Amino acid sequence: MLLVHGGEAVADAPVLRTGGVPLVPAGFLWPVCRECGGPMQFLAHLPLGPTVISVFFCQNDPGMCDDWDATSGANRAFAFSGELSPATVPTEGETLLGAVTTLRPHPADSPASTPVVGRLGGEPDWIQGDETPACPDCATRMTFTAELEEGSDFTTSANFGGGGRGYVFHCRPCNEAAFLWQR
């Protein structure tokens, strides 16, 4: 299933989107980069059935932290379920994208009339080679969940190094998620 540009949305909309404010459970602490210590940038809100995956990566000093690596500590994906509410956004750091864009599912076998900005399910379309992460809890290969393109314009664009692509994974039994990108 392709993800196409679906227009603008409010910052805390409970829909497939990039940007805005993450919806999180009570007690959530905004993730910080293990490399630079700064708060990470919220990238995507992916409601997938009873689970919501929220994706973050470090953009405090682009290129200095290994934000492309699933295990470096410079990015983070969370799998949430249950009651969620808008997170409190840190006042410092590069924490939010410049705009909120909805992602609308579109069948992969028919032409899209709006820009394709990613896809759900299937197999990853690797740029550099297979980097499927292992679940940190059970050590099995995680399931590919979504692919995200950089975005359709500067305000909605994620910094994947210019022409890169982000990959989201999920281990359903352990409810763990992971994120990485390639260029």
OpenMM code with the backbone's topology and positions (N, CA, C; nanometers):
from openmm import Vec3, app, unit

residues = "MET LEU LEU VAL HIS GLY GLY GLU ALA VAL ALA ASP ALA PRO VAL LEU ARG THR GLY GLY VAL PRO LEU VAL PRO ALA GLY PHE LEU TRP PRO VAL CYS ARG GLU CYS GLY GLY PRO MET GLN PHE LEU ALA HIS LEU PRO LEU GLY PRO THR VAL ILE SER VAL PHE PHE CYS GLN ASN ASP PRO GLY MET CYS ASP ASP TRP ASP ALA THR SER GLY ALA ASN ARG ALA PHE ALA PHE SER GLY GLU LEU SER PRO ALA THR VAL PRO THR GLU GLY GLU THR LEU LEU GLY ALA VAL THR THR LEU ARG PRO HIS PRO ALA ASP SER PRO ALA SER THR PRO VAL VAL GLY ARG LEU GLY GLY GLU PRO ASP TRP ILE GLN GLY ASP GLU THR PRO ALA CYS PRO ASP CYS ALA THR ARG MET THR PHE THR ALA GLU LEU GLU GLU GLY SER ASP PHE THR THR SER ALA ASN PHE GLY GLY GLY GLY ARG GLY TYR VAL PHE HIS CYS ARG PRO CYS ASN GLU ALA ALA PHE LEU TRP GLN ARG".split()
positions = [
    Vec3(0.0844, -0.1163, 0.0000),
    Vec3(0.0000, 0.0000, 0.0000),
    Vec3(0.0898, 0.1238, 0.0000),
    Vec3(0.0721, 0.2099, -0.0983),
    Vec3(0.1472, 0.3349, -0.1044),
    Vec3(0.0915, 0.4342, -0.0031),
    Vec3(0.1738, 0.5266, 0.0383),
    Vec3(0.1298, 0.6408, 0.1179),
    Vec3(0.1462, 0.7636, 0.0303),
    Vec3(0.0379, 0.8369, 0.0082),
    Vec3(0.0441, 0.9568, -0.0739),
    Vec3(0.0161, 1.0794, 0.0119),
    Vec3(0.0605, 1.1932, -0.0378),
    Vec3(0.0395, 1.3207, 0.0299),
    Vec3(-0.1103, 1.3442, 0.0417),
    Vec3(-0.1589, 1.3618, 0.1646),
    Vec3(-0.3018, 1.3781, 0.1873),
    Vec3(-0.3422, 1.5166, 0.2325),
    Vec3(-0.2505, 1.6127, 0.2261),
    Vec3(-0.2825, 1.7489, 0.2679),
    Vec3(-0.2371, 1.7775, 0.4097),
    Vec3(-0.2731, 1.8945, 0.4566),
    Vec3(-0.2330, 1.9380, 0.5897),
    Vec3(-0.3258, 1.8810, 0.6957),
    Vec3(-0.2779, 1.8784, 0.8202),
    Vec3(-0.3568, 1.8291, 0.9321),
    Vec3(-0.3234, 1.9117, 1.0558),
    Vec3(-0.4073, 1.9017, 1.1570),
    Vec3(-0.3759, 1.9673, 1.2840),
    Vec3(-0.2628, 1.8903, 1.3509),
    Vec3(-0.1900, 1.9566, 1.4371),
    Vec3(-0.0675, 1.9026, 1.4951),
    Vec3(-0.0849, 1.7720, 1.5712),
    Vec3(-0.2006, 1.7505, 1.6334),
    Vec3(-0.2188, 1.6294, 1.7130),
    Vec3(-0.3276, 1.5371, 1.6562),
    Vec3(-0.3489, 1.5429, 1.5249),
    Vec3(-0.4489, 1.4573, 1.4608),
    Vec3(-0.4117, 1.3099, 1.4796),
    Vec3(-0.5091, 1.2245, 1.5118),
    Vec3(-0.4807, 1.0814, 1.5327),
    Vec3(-0.4811, 1.0027, 1.4019),
    Vec3(-0.4201, 1.0572, 1.2977),
    Vec3(-0.4194, 0.9975, 1.1644),
    Vec3(-0.2755, 0.9681, 1.1212),
    Vec3(-0.2599, 0.8895, 1.0132),
    Vec3(-0.1277, 0.8703, 0.9538),
    Vec3(-0.0745, 1.0068, 0.9140),
    Vec3(0.0432, 1.0430, 0.9638),
    Vec3(0.0958, 1.1767, 0.9324),
    Vec3(0.2444, 1.1843, 0.9623),
    Vec3(0.3071, 1.2844, 0.8987),
    Vec3(0.4418, 1.3251, 0.9379),
    Vec3(0.4275, 1.4610, 1.0030),
    Vec3(0.5163, 1.4895, 1.0972),
    Vec3(0.5128, 1.6168, 1.1664),
    Vec3(0.4044, 1.6252, 1.2715),
    Vec3(0.3973, 1.7439, 1.3309),
    Vec3(0.3027, 1.7660, 1.4375),
    Vec3(0.3586, 1.7223, 1.5707),
    Vec3(0.2693, 1.6855, 1.6601),
    Vec3(0.3044, 1.6482, 1.7967),
    Vec3(0.2681, 1.5012, 1.8168),
    Vec3(0.3576, 1.4224, 1.8759),
    Vec3(0.3250, 1.2810, 1.8963),
    Vec3(0.2134, 1.2638, 1.9999),
    Vec3(0.1332, 1.1607, 1.9784),
    Vec3(0.0343, 1.1190, 2.0775),
    Vec3(0.0989, 1.0061, 2.1567),
    Vec3(0.1022, 1.0205, 2.2890),
    Vec3(0.1816, 0.9319, 2.3744),
    Vec3(0.1025, 0.8916, 2.4991),
    Vec3(0.1452, 0.7841, 2.5660),
    Vec3(0.0803, 0.7466, 2.6917),
    Vec3(0.1246, 0.8386, 2.8063),
    Vec3(0.0503, 0.8378, 2.9144),
    Vec3(0.0866, 0.9153, 3.0334),
    Vec3(0.2263, 0.8741, 3.0802),
    Vec3(0.3024, 0.9705, 3.1254),
    Vec3(0.4361, 0.9442, 3.1766),
    Vec3(0.5453, 0.9385, 3.0711),
    Vec3(0.5109, 0.9609, 2.9442),
    Vec3(0.6099, 0.9557, 2.8362),
    Vec3(0.7154, 1.0647, 2.8554),
    Vec3(0.8410, 1.0284, 2.8363),
    Vec3(0.9518, 1.1239, 2.8388),
    Vec3(1.0042, 1.1386, 2.6965),
    Vec3(1.0122, 1.2631, 2.6482),
    Vec3(1.0609, 1.2906, 2.5131),
    Vec3(1.2003, 1.2296, 2.4979),
    Vec3(1.2261, 1.1566, 2.3890),
    Vec3(1.3571, 1.0930, 2.3742),
    Vec3(1.4683, 1.1941, 2.3461),
    Vec3(1.5849, 1.1639, 2.4005),
    Vec3(1.7038, 1.2457, 2.3753),
    Vec3(1.8076, 1.1590, 2.3049),
    Vec3(1.8886, 1.2238, 2.2247),
    Vec3(1.9935, 1.1561, 2.1501),
    Vec3(2.1015, 1.1068, 2.2461),
    Vec3(2.1373, 0.9807, 2.2334),
    Vec3(2.2422, 0.9234, 2.3179),
    Vec3(2.3788, 0.9825, 2.2829),
    Vec3(2.3933, 1.0368, 2.1610),
    Vec3(2.5222, 1.0902, 2.1185),
    Vec3(2.5430, 1.2356, 2.1608),
    Vec3(2.4432, 1.3235, 2.1360),
    Vec3(2.4628, 1.4664, 2.1669),
    Vec3(2.3849, 1.5121, 2.2894),
    Vec3(2.2906, 1.4312, 2.3359),
    Vec3(2.2127, 1.4655, 2.4545),
    Vec3(2.0942, 1.5574, 2.4288),
    Vec3(2.0748, 1.6010, 2.3043),
    Vec3(1.9640, 1.6907, 2.2724),
    Vec3(1.8347, 1.6156, 2.2462),
    Vec3(1.7204, 1.6853, 2.2582),
    Vec3(1.5929, 1.6198, 2.2284),
    Vec3(1.5821, 1.5875, 2.0799),
    Vec3(1.5210, 1.4746, 2.0489),
    Vec3(1.5072, 1.4315, 1.9097),
    Vec3(1.3900, 1.5020, 1.8420),
    Vec3(1.3914, 1.4994, 1.7099),
    Vec3(1.2831, 1.5562, 1.6295),
    Vec3(1.1771, 1.4487, 1.6064),
    Vec3(1.0493, 1.4863, 1.6271),
    Vec3(0.9389, 1.3955, 1.5983),
    Vec3(0.9175, 1.3936, 1.4485),
    Vec3(0.9111, 1.2729, 1.3914),
    Vec3(0.8996, 1.2583, 1.2472),
    Vec3(0.7624, 1.2094, 1.2016),
    Vec3(0.7117, 1.1008, 1.2612),
    Vec3(0.5891, 1.0409, 1.2072),
    Vec3(0.5022, 0.9775, 1.3144),
    Vec3(0.3714, 0.9845, 1.2894),
    Vec3(0.2677, 0.9214, 1.3713),
    Vec3(0.1996, 0.8188, 1.2811),
    Vec3(0.2161, 0.6893, 1.3149),
    Vec3(0.1659, 0.5820, 1.2295),
    Vec3(0.0689, 0.4935, 1.3071),
    Vec3(-0.0617, 0.5264, 1.3045),
    Vec3(-0.1601, 0.4392, 1.3708),
    Vec3(-0.1849, 0.3157, 1.2841),
    Vec3(-0.1553, 0.1987, 1.3398),
    Vec3(-0.1663, 0.0732, 1.2663),
    Vec3(-0.2466, -0.0248, 1.3498),
    Vec3(-0.3771, -0.0187, 1.3364),
    Vec3(-0.4643, -0.1032, 1.4175),
    Vec3(-0.4616, -0.0561, 1.5615),
    Vec3(-0.4443, -0.1493, 1.6560),
    Vec3(-0.4439, -0.1084, 1.7968),
    Vec3(-0.3118, -0.0434, 1.8409),
    Vec3(-0.2124, -0.0447, 1.7539),
    Vec3(-0.0801, 0.0097, 1.7864),
    Vec3(-0.0546, 0.1385, 1.7099),
    Vec3(0.0119, 0.2323, 1.7758),
    Vec3(0.0586, 0.3550, 1.7118),
    Vec3(0.2099, 0.3543, 1.7208),
    Vec3(0.2758, 0.3734, 1.6073),
    Vec3(0.4218, 0.3837, 1.6088),
    Vec3(0.4577, 0.5302, 1.5901),
    Vec3(0.5415, 0.5809, 1.6815),
    Vec3(0.5913, 0.7183, 1.6751),
    Vec3(0.7404, 0.7130, 1.6473),
    Vec3(0.7842, 0.7919, 1.5485),
    Vec3(0.9232, 0.7885, 1.5029),
    Vec3(0.9914, 0.9216, 1.5337),
    Vec3(1.1120, 0.9135, 1.5896),
    Vec3(1.1931, 1.0299, 1.6255),
    Vec3(1.3351, 1.0086, 1.5725),
    Vec3(1.4054, 1.1198, 1.5409),
    Vec3(1.5482, 1.1100, 1.5126),
    Vec3(1.6162, 1.2422, 1.5430),
    Vec3(1.7476, 1.2379, 1.5676),
    Vec3(1.8224, 1.3565, 1.6096),
    Vec3(1.8489, 1.4485, 1.4909),
    Vec3(1.8138, 1.5758, 1.5082),
    Vec3(1.8419, 1.6771, 1.4062),
    Vec3(1.9044, 1.8009, 1.4688),
    Vec3(1.9649, 1.7857, 1.5861),
    Vec3(2.0231, 1.8995, 1.6559),
    Vec3(2.1467, 1.9547, 1.5864),
    Vec3(2.2268, 1.8692, 1.5285),
    Vec3(2.3438, 1.9106, 1.4515),
    Vec3(2.3566, 1.8114, 1.3369),
    Vec3(2.2704, 1.8253, 1.2329),
    Vec3(2.2611, 1.7225, 1.1283),
    Vec3(2.3962, 1.6760, 1.0757),
    Vec3(2.4092, 1.5442, 1.0673),
    Vec3(2.5315, 1.4843, 1.0165),
    Vec3(2.6323, 1.4498, 1.1245),
    Vec3(2.6128, 1.5021, 1.2454),
    Vec3(2.7099, 1.4762, 1.3514),
    Vec3(2.6736, 1.3524, 1.4344),
    Vec3(2.5466, 1.3234, 1.4505),
    Vec3(2.5026, 1.2046, 1.5239),
    Vec3(2.4612, 1.0982, 1.4224),
    Vec3(2.4801, 0.9723, 1.4577),
    Vec3(2.4498, 0.8613, 1.3661),
    Vec3(2.2999, 0.8321, 1.3633),
    Vec3(2.2206, 0.9323, 1.3219),
    Vec3(2.0748, 0.9201, 1.3244),
    Vec3(2.0204, 0.8209, 1.2222),
    Vec3(2.1025, 0.7701, 1.1330),
    Vec3(2.0597, 0.6740, 1.0317),
    Vec3(2.0624, 0.5302, 1.0840),
    Vec3(2.1333, 0.5050, 1.1915),
    Vec3(2.1566, 0.3710, 1.2439),
    Vec3(2.0485, 0.3337, 1.3461),
    Vec3(1.9875, 0.2173, 1.3295),
    Vec3(1.8780, 0.1746, 1.4179),
    Vec3(1.9211, 0.1551, 1.5627),
    Vec3(2.0501, 0.1358, 1.5884),
    Vec3(2.0941, 0.1057, 1.7249),
    Vec3(2.1891, 0.2094, 1.7850),
    Vec3(2.2139, 0.3204, 1.7165),
    Vec3(2.3121, 0.4185, 1.7642),
    Vec3(2.2635, 0.5018, 1.8820),
    Vec3(2.1332, 0.5114, 1.8979),
    Vec3(2.0781, 0.5970, 2.0024),
    Vec3(2.0467, 0.7365, 1.9535),
    Vec3(2.0640, 0.7613, 1.8223),
    Vec3(2.0337, 0.8931, 1.7657),
    Vec3(1.8993, 0.8928, 1.6927),
    Vec3(1.8252, 0.7821, 1.7042),
    Vec3(1.6866, 0.7789, 1.6578),
    Vec3(1.6117, 0.6828, 1.7477),
    Vec3(1.4796, 0.6899, 1.7408),
    Vec3(1.3985, 0.6050, 1.8272),
    Vec3(1.2594, 0.5900, 1.7696),
    Vec3(1.2060, 0.4705, 1.7748),
    Vec3(1.0667, 0.4451, 1.7372),
    Vec3(1.0004, 0.3770, 1.8564),
    Vec3(0.8792, 0.4188, 1.8853),
    Vec3(0.8028, 0.3640, 1.9968),
    Vec3(0.6748, 0.3019, 1.9443),
    Vec3(0.6331, 0.1907, 2.0024),
    Vec3(0.5038, 0.1300, 1.9731),
    Vec3(0.4152, 0.1514, 2.0953),
    Vec3(0.3064, 0.2260, 2.0761),
    Vec3(0.2149, 0.2583, 2.1849),
    Vec3(0.0796, 0.1934, 2.1608),
    Vec3(0.0082, 0.1664, 2.2689),
    Vec3(-0.1317, 0.1256, 2.2599),
    Vec3(-0.2032, 0.1834, 2.3811),
    Vec3(-0.3343, 0.1803, 2.3762),
    Vec3(-0.4117, 0.2349, 2.4871),
    Vec3(-0.4403, 0.3820, 2.4679),
    Vec3(-0.4720, 0.4483, 2.5774),
    Vec3(-0.5083, 0.5908, 2.5726),
    Vec3(-0.3843, 0.6770, 2.5500),
    Vec3(-0.3923, 0.7641, 2.4488),
    Vec3(-0.2802, 0.8510, 2.4125),
    Vec3(-0.3269, 0.9961, 2.4108),
    Vec3(-0.2357, 1.0862, 2.4445),
    Vec3(-0.2655, 1.2298, 2.4398),
    Vec3(-0.1417, 1.3037, 2.3885),
    Vec3(-0.1580, 1.4289, 2.3448),
    Vec3(-0.0434, 1.5028, 2.2909),
    Vec3(0.0713, 1.5153, 2.3922),
    Vec3(0.1918, 1.4934, 2.3447),
    Vec3(0.3116, 1.5040, 2.4286),
    Vec3(0.3435, 1.6496, 2.4580),
    Vec3(0.4147, 1.6720, 2.5652),
    Vec3(0.4704, 1.8030, 2.5946),
    Vec3(0.6007, 1.8139, 2.5157),
    Vec3(0.6087, 1.9144, 2.4292),
    Vec3(0.7236, 1.9301, 2.3405),
    Vec3(0.8323, 2.0113, 2.4111),
    Vec3(0.9573, 1.9631, 2.4095),
    Vec3(1.0663, 2.0406, 2.4689),
    Vec3(1.0778, 2.1788, 2.4040),
    Vec3(1.1191, 2.2772, 2.4809),
    Vec3(1.1309, 2.4146, 2.4297),
    Vec3(1.2605, 2.4382, 2.3551),
    Vec3(1.3585, 2.3509, 2.3709),
    Vec3(1.4869, 2.3670, 2.3024),
    Vec3(1.5110, 2.2509, 2.2080),
    Vec3(1.5970, 2.2735, 2.1085),
    Vec3(1.6343, 2.1689, 2.0142),
    Vec3(1.5463, 2.1679, 1.8909),
    Vec3(1.5855, 2.0869, 1.7941),
    Vec3(1.5109, 2.0685, 1.6690),
    Vec3(1.4123, 1.9544, 1.6910),
    Vec3(1.2936, 1.9872, 1.7421),
    Vec3(1.2000, 1.8838, 1.7857),
    Vec3(1.0831, 1.8577, 1.6916),
    Vec3(1.0488, 1.9523, 1.6034),
    Vec3(0.9325, 1.9358, 1.5173),
    Vec3(0.9653, 1.9681, 1.3719),
    Vec3(0.8995, 1.8968, 1.2789),
    Vec3(0.9087, 1.9320, 1.1377),
    Vec3(0.8381, 2.0654, 1.1162),
    Vec3(0.8607, 2.1291, 1.0028),
    Vec3(0.8026, 2.2595, 0.9742),
    Vec3(0.6555, 2.2590, 0.9415),
    Vec3(0.5973, 2.1419, 0.9128),
    Vec3(0.4559, 2.1336, 0.8776),
    Vec3(0.4045, 1.9935, 0.9102),
    Vec3(0.2730, 1.9811, 0.9142),
    Vec3(0.2079, 1.8524, 0.9395),
    Vec3(0.1429, 1.8068, 0.8089),
    Vec3(0.1726, 1.6847, 0.7664),
    Vec3(0.1195, 1.6310, 0.6416),
    Vec3(0.0521, 1.4977, 0.6673),
    Vec3(-0.0739, 1.4842, 0.6259),
    Vec3(-0.1388, 1.3536, 0.6375),
    Vec3(-0.0856, 1.2613, 0.5301),
    Vec3(-0.0855, 1.1333, 0.5615),
    Vec3(-0.0429, 1.0284, 0.4696),
    Vec3(-0.1664, 0.9446, 0.4400),
    Vec3(-0.2043, 0.9391, 0.3145),
    Vec3(-0.3256, 0.8678, 0.2752),
    Vec3(-0.2867, 0.7375, 0.2054),
    Vec3(-0.3366, 0.6221, 0.2558),
    Vec3(-0.3091, 0.4949, 0.1878),
    Vec3(-0.3678, 0.4937, 0.0468),
    Vec3(-0.2930, 0.4351, -0.0468),
    Vec3(-0.3341, 0.4285, -0.1867),
    Vec3(-0.2874, 0.2943, -0.2436),
    Vec3(-0.3733, 0.2218, -0.3152),
    Vec3(-0.3311, 0.0918, -0.3705),
    Vec3(-0.2053, 0.1046, -0.4569),
    Vec3(-0.1112, 0.0135, -0.4358),
    Vec3(0.0157, 0.0176, -0.5094),
    Vec3(-0.0008, -0.0148, -0.6568),
    Vec3(-0.1098, -0.0820, -0.6937),
    Vec3(-0.1275, -0.1233, -0.8323),
    Vec3(-0.2046, -0.0232, -0.9181),
    Vec3(-0.2302, 0.0977, -0.8652),
    Vec3(-0.2965, 0.2003, -0.9468),
    Vec3(-0.2193, 0.3310, -0.9365),
    Vec3(-0.2185, 0.4117, -1.0425),
    Vec3(-0.1411, 0.5359, -1.0419),
    Vec3(-0.1917, 0.6331, -0.9348),
    Vec3(-0.0994, 0.7014, -0.8704),
    Vec3(-0.1338, 0.8005, -0.7680),
    Vec3(-0.1393, 0.9383, -0.8315),
    Vec3(-0.2405, 1.0169, -0.7944),
    Vec3(-0.2553, 1.1518, -0.8498),
    Vec3(-0.1865, 1.2572, -0.7633),
    Vec3(-0.1422, 1.2190, -0.6447),
    Vec3(-0.0680, 1.3093, -0.5569),
    Vec3(0.0677, 1.2459, -0.5271),
    Vec3(0.1647, 1.3233, -0.4784),
    Vec3(0.2989, 1.2678, -0.4555),
    Vec3(0.2996, 1.1480, -0.3598),
    Vec3(0.3757, 1.0453, -0.3969),
    Vec3(0.3963, 0.9297, -0.3105),
    Vec3(0.5027, 0.9681, -0.2087),
    Vec3(0.4712, 0.9505, -0.0793),
    Vec3(0.5639, 0.9886, 0.0270),
    Vec3(0.6042, 0.8696, 0.1139),
    Vec3(0.5678, 0.7485, 0.0694),
    Vec3(0.6071, 0.6291, 0.1426),
    Vec3(0.5174, 0.5129, 0.1087),
    Vec3(0.5253, 0.4091, 0.1943),
    Vec3(0.4359, 0.2962, 0.1767),
    Vec3(0.4261, 0.2164, 0.3053),
    Vec3(0.3196, 0.1373, 0.3150),
    Vec3(0.2944, 0.0509, 0.4296),
    Vec3(0.3089, -0.0944, 0.3882),
    Vec3(0.3749, -0.1730, 0.4706),
    Vec3(0.3837, -0.3162, 0.4508),
    Vec3(0.4625, -0.3587, 0.3293),
    Vec3(0.4572, -0.4877, 0.3035),
    Vec3(0.5337, -0.5444, 0.1940),
    Vec3(0.6782, -0.5676, 0.2356),
    Vec3(0.7675, -0.5430, 0.1429),
    Vec3(0.9107, -0.5588, 0.1673),
    Vec3(0.9794, -0.4240, 0.1515),
    Vec3(1.0832, -0.3966, 0.2298),
    Vec3(1.1542, -0.2694, 0.2149),
    Vec3(1.2218, -0.2579, 0.0787),
    Vec3(1.2221, -0.1397, 0.0245),
    Vec3(1.2930, -0.1095, -0.0994),
    Vec3(1.4261, -0.0477, -0.0592),
    Vec3(1.5205, -0.1334, -0.0223),
    Vec3(1.6488, -0.0871, 0.0314),
    Vec3(1.7275, -0.0079, -0.0717),
    Vec3(1.7911, 0.0984, -0.0284),
    Vec3(1.8803, 0.1764, -0.1138),
    Vec3(2.0210, 0.1155, -0.1097),
    Vec3(2.0673, 0.0786, 0.0099),
    Vec3(2.2043, 0.0302, 0.0259),
    Vec3(2.2157, -0.1187, 0.0534),
    Vec3(2.1123, -0.1822, 0.0983),
    Vec3(2.1180, -0.3239, 0.1338),
    Vec3(2.0377, -0.3479, 0.2601),
    Vec3(2.0051, -0.4734, 0.2838),
    Vec3(1.9195, -0.5130, 0.3948),
    Vec3(1.9832, -0.4797, 0.5297),
    Vec3(1.9142, -0.3983, 0.6080),
    Vec3(1.9577, -0.3648, 0.7446),
    Vec3(1.8448, -0.3908, 0.8439),
    Vec3(1.7646, -0.4938, 0.8184),
    Vec3(1.6530, -0.5243, 0.9069),
    Vec3(1.7048, -0.5438, 1.0494),
    Vec3(1.6536, -0.4643, 1.1447),
    Vec3(1.7024, -0.4772, 1.2824),
    Vec3(1.6433, -0.5980, 1.3544),
    Vec3(1.7148, -0.6418, 1.4561),
    Vec3(1.6656, -0.7466, 1.5455),
    Vec3(1.5933, -0.6793, 1.6620),
    Vec3(1.4898, -0.7442, 1.7108),
    Vec3(1.4171, -0.6926, 1.8260),
    Vec3(1.5106, -0.6901, 1.9471),
    Vec3(1.5127, -0.5788, 2.0217),
    Vec3(1.6004, -0.5725, 2.1389),
    Vec3(1.5572, -0.6662, 2.2517),
    Vec3(1.4316, -0.7128, 2.2499),
    Vec3(1.3831, -0.8023, 2.3554),
    Vec3(1.4023, -0.9495, 2.3215),
    Vec3(1.3574, -0.9922, 2.2010),
    Vec3(1.3602, -1.1350, 2.1671),
    Vec3(1.4668, -1.1719, 2.0640),
    Vec3(1.5332, -1.0735, 2.0055),
    Vec3(1.6429, -1.0921, 1.9093),
    Vec3(1.5994, -1.1463, 1.7734),
    Vec3(1.4690, -1.1587, 1.7450),
    Vec3(1.4259, -1.2012, 1.6123),
    Vec3(1.4221, -1.0814, 1.5185),
    Vec3(1.4284, -1.1095, 1.3875),
    Vec3(1.4193, -1.0017, 1.2887),
    Vec3(1.2844, -0.9333, 1.3015),
    Vec3(1.2873, -0.8002, 1.3031),
    Vec3(1.1636, -0.7247, 1.3140),
    Vec3(1.0908, -0.7250, 1.1798),
    Vec3(0.9604, -0.6985, 1.1834),
    Vec3(0.8774, -0.6960, 1.0638),
    Vec3(0.8775, -0.5564, 1.0035),
    Vec3(0.9007, -0.5494, 0.8724),
    Vec3(0.8943, -0.4218, 0.8027),
    Vec3(0.7520, -0.3687, 0.8124),
    Vec3(0.7404, -0.2406, 0.8466),
    Vec3(0.6095, -0.1799, 0.8704),
    Vec3(0.5811, -0.0662, 0.7738),
    Vec3(0.6766, 0.0254, 0.7568),
    Vec3(0.6523, 0.1418, 0.6716),
    Vec3(0.7832, 0.1959, 0.6171),
    Vec3(0.7711, 0.2628, 0.5038),
    Vec3(0.8831, 0.3311, 0.4401),
    Vec3(0.8417, 0.4760, 0.4232),
    Vec3(0.9315, 0.5684, 0.4548),
    Vec3(0.9018, 0.7109, 0.4452),
    Vec3(1.0009, 0.7794, 0.3529),
    Vec3(0.9486, 0.8547, 0.2579),
    Vec3(1.0327, 0.9364, 0.1709),
    Vec3(1.0632, 1.0665, 0.2448),
    Vec3(1.1567, 1.1448, 0.1936),
    Vec3(1.1946, 1.2687, 0.2608),
    Vec3(1.0805, 1.3683, 0.2730),
    Vec3(0.9930, 1.3755, 0.1771),
    Vec3(0.8809, 1.4692, 0.1826),
    Vec3(0.8668, 1.5443, 0.0527),
    Vec3(0.7533, 1.6119, 0.0393),
    Vec3(0.7231, 1.6768, -0.0887),
    Vec3(0.7762, 1.8199, -0.0977),
    Vec3(0.8117, 1.8817, 0.0137),
    Vec3(0.8713, 2.0154, 0.0097),
    Vec3(0.9567, 2.0373, 0.1341),
    Vec3(1.0272, 2.1476, 0.1400),
    Vec3(1.1227, 2.1737, 0.2473),
    Vec3(1.0588, 2.1710, 0.3854),
    Vec3(0.9394, 2.2276, 0.4009),
    Vec3(0.8784, 2.2345, 0.5342),
    Vec3(0.8312, 2.0989, 0.5847),
    Vec3(0.7987, 2.0069, 0.4948),
    Vec3(0.7510, 1.8754, 0.5373),
    Vec3(0.8604, 1.7700, 0.5305),
    Vec3(0.9756, 1.8054, 0.4828),
    Vec3(1.0803, 1.7092, 0.4532),
    Vec3(1.1590, 1.6644, 0.5758),
    Vec3(1.1807, 1.5338, 0.5848),
    Vec3(1.2720, 1.4776, 0.6835),
    Vec3(1.4122, 1.4844, 0.6242),
    Vec3(1.5114, 1.4993, 0.7086),
    Vec3(1.6491, 1.5075, 0.6608),
    Vec3(1.7106, 1.3677, 0.6563),
    Vec3(1.6921, 1.2998, 0.5436),
    Vec3(1.7526, 1.1696, 0.5222),
    Vec3(1.8742, 1.1828, 0.4310),
    Vec3(1.9486, 1.2899, 0.4450),
    Vec3(2.0733, 1.3089, 0.3733),
    Vec3(2.0597, 1.3494, 0.2279),
    Vec3(1.9416, 1.3873, 0.1832),
    Vec3(1.9207, 1.4267, 0.0433),
    Vec3(1.8941, 1.3056, -0.0441),
    Vec3(1.7688, 1.2732, -0.0667),
    Vec3(1.7322, 1.1590, -0.1494),
    Vec3(1.7246, 1.0277, -0.0741),
    Vec3(1.7288, 1.0334, 0.0580),
    Vec3(1.7235, 0.9117, 0.1381),
    Vec3(1.5822, 0.8634, 0.1636),
    Vec3(1.5756, 0.7538, 0.2373),
    Vec3(1.4479, 0.6896, 0.2659),
    Vec3(1.4545, 0.6320, 0.4071),
    Vec3(1.3459, 0.6498, 0.4857),
    Vec3(1.3384, 0.5955, 0.6210),
    Vec3(1.2614, 0.4648, 0.6236),
    Vec3(1.2984, 0.3769, 0.7172),
    Vec3(1.2378, 0.2449, 0.7285),
    Vec3(1.1944, 0.2218, 0.8736),
    Vec3(1.0690, 0.1819, 0.8914),
    Vec3(1.0130, 0.1575, 1.0236),
    Vec3(0.9848, 0.0077, 1.0369),
    Vec3(1.0219, -0.0490, 1.1522),
    Vec3(1.0038, -0.1911, 1.1803),
    Vec3(0.9316, -0.2085, 1.3131),
    Vec3(0.8677, -0.3265, 1.3289),
    Vec3(0.7914, -0.3529, 1.4501),
    Vec3(0.8023, -0.5009, 1.4847),
    Vec3(0.8207, -0.5310, 1.6114),
    Vec3(0.8113, -0.6678, 1.6628),
    Vec3(0.6797, -0.6724, 1.7395),
    Vec3(0.5778, -0.7300, 1.6788),
    Vec3(0.4449, -0.7317, 1.7409),
    Vec3(0.4416, -0.8052, 1.8740),
    Vec3(0.5022, -0.9260, 1.8852),
    Vec3(0.4946, -0.9960, 2.0136),
    Vec3(0.5556, -0.9167, 2.1302),
    Vec3(0.6626, -0.8439, 2.1044),
    Vec3(0.7296, -0.7674, 2.2107),
    Vec3(0.6836, -0.6215, 2.2159),
    Vec3(0.6080, -0.5785, 2.1147),
    Vec3(0.5623, -0.4392, 2.0999),
    Vec3(0.6796, -0.3411, 2.1021),
    Vec3(0.7840, -0.3768, 2.0286),
    Vec3(0.9018, -0.2909, 2.0114),
    Vec3(0.9032, -0.2403, 1.8676),
    Vec3(0.9561, -0.1200, 1.8480),
    Vec3(0.9680, -0.0626, 1.7147),
    Vec3(1.1097, -0.0122, 1.6930),
    Vec3(1.1484, 0.0015, 1.5674),
    Vec3(1.2812, 0.0516, 1.5322),
    Vec3(1.2720, 0.1347, 1.4049),
    Vec3(1.3697, 0.2243, 1.3889),
    Vec3(1.3755, 0.3114, 1.2726),
    Vec3(1.5207, 0.3253, 1.2272),
    Vec3(1.5389, 0.3336, 1.0947),
    Vec3(1.6696, 0.3640, 1.0370),
    Vec3(1.6442, 0.4296, 0.9020),
    Vec3(1.7465, 0.4910, 0.8471),
    Vec3(1.7332, 0.5456, 0.7114),
    Vec3(1.8591, 0.5199, 0.6331),
    Vec3(1.8428, 0.5231, 0.5016),
    Vec3(1.9552, 0.5040, 0.4087),
    Vec3(1.9512, 0.6120, 0.3015),
    Vec3(2.0668, 0.6364, 0.2448),
    Vec3(2.0799, 0.7292, 0.1322),
    Vec3(2.1749, 0.6715, 0.0311),
] * unit.nanometer
topology = app.Topology()
chain = topology.addChain("A")
for resn in residues:
    res = topology.addResidue(resn, chain)
    for name in ("N", "CA", "C"):
        topology.addAtom(name, app.Element.getBySymbol(name[0]), res)
